[in-house]
């Protein structure tokens, strides 16, 4: 069985990745960064698809900082859900968020990246 990181080395993914980077003008679509490493982020996942089988509209160019912000934010939400009691009223709220994370639009990704960066900056200033 091929691992996900091995799939990202596949020439079909590399071709799709270049297509997305060129389509986005080699610029982070969240913060307009061009100097940091650029990565292609899947806006949604379908576990029946290979990474290269997505439409360009389902992929977005993010700098490494914004990509980390988005992925860590998603992981934090999933971790919060795991810590909830099964009958909690919050399960509906978090379930709704999780269902919508995959389909986030560009403006929502920007908001998540900016908010996450603000929190990181505040924590750094406070020595956390």
JOJO-V404405 format. One line per field, one symbol per residue. ss: DSSP state (h for helix, s for strand, l for the rest). phi: phi as a letter, one per 20 degrees, with the letter a starting at -180 (. if undefined). psi: psi as a letter, one per 20 degrees, with the letter a starting at -180 (. if undefined). Layout:
ss: ???
phi: ???
psi: ???
This chain:
ss: lllhhhhlllhhhhhhhhhhhhhllllllllllllllsssssllllllllhhhllhhhssssshhhhhhhhhhhhhhhhhhhhllllllhhhhhhhhhhhhllllhhhhhhhhhhhhhhhhhhhhlll
phi: .effffffefgfffffgfffgffemlcfeedmfcefgdcddffbccfedegeeefgfecbecfgffffffffffffffffffeffgefffgffffffffegfdfegfffgfffffffffffffffeme
psi: pprghhhiiphhghggghgggghjklppigjjqihrpqqppphqpoiiqqhijqqhijqqpqrhghgggghhgghgghhhghiqqhjqhihgghgggghighkqrghhgggggggghggggghghjk.
